[in-house]
């Protein structure tokens, strides 16, 4: 198997070369490039490798740009320092993704996957779709910055940073601001889950989102739940449902 390594860190290259050979001594390192430009030049002037190990972040940009500049007809295993959760969804796809520093057992699994799925010429790659999907996944998500709501006969724009919590009374969705103003918002709780930054807001139940700054007190509650004391005060109990307690504690910094 002939492999091209696209990686701009010298130590990472040496580790990959050593790990590849230890996994399979028959592997031949056909080439090493360290940038988008040098990778495109190499691919256009050398016989195609059987497999490419490609770092996502290169010195001159993200390696996805290589796909826009030249045709890649062989399988790619991406290496990356991105958080594992951001890449979790791609493990089921035909292209694999390895976290740095690349571990021998993970690399072996990826190579085994290559042999099983790509060693035959007729194996479908779908690289364009997968690269596009990965680019979208790794781009920072834009969260809602403000809500336009009714205040009597007027419309007012409320910045998300002013909102303490969102809740439902079963029919309508409300939010309260930190200065205790109450507004109706024309979205469902599921809509809000996609709009709100999860680092700042947590859905403690089907009908309640709280902000990190509005929680004054946390107490145990029967049924393995938690009850929160919020600021401003809430007219209904703010309960963390049993199935969300563990994630809530992690979100709070446990």
QUILIN-V854940 format. One line per field, one symbol per residue. psi: psi as a letter, one per 30 degrees, with the letter a starting at -180 (. if undefined). burial: 1 if it has 16 or more other C-alpha atoms within 10 Angstrom, else 0. A space follows every 10 residues. Layout:
# QUILIN-V854940
psi = ???
burial = ???
This chain:
# QUILIN-V854940
psi = kkkkkjkgje eeeeeeeeee eeejffkkjf lklgleeeee eeefglkklf kkjkkejlfg akfffefffl kjglkkjkkl glkefffeff fflfklkkkk kkkeeeeeee eeeeeefffk egkkeheeee eeeeeeefkk kjlkflkjlk ibflkkkkke ffkelklkgf elkllklfgg kklkkhllee eeefekjfff kkjfafgkkk lfffjekkll llghlkkkkl jlkkflkjkj leffeeeeee efg.
burial = 0011111100 0010011011 0000000111 1111110011 0110000111 1111111100 0011011000 0100111111 0000001001 0001111110 0101001101 1001001100 0000101000 1001000000 0000000000 0000000001 0011111100 0011111100 0011100010 0100011000 1111101111 1101100000 0000111111 1100000111 1000100100 0000
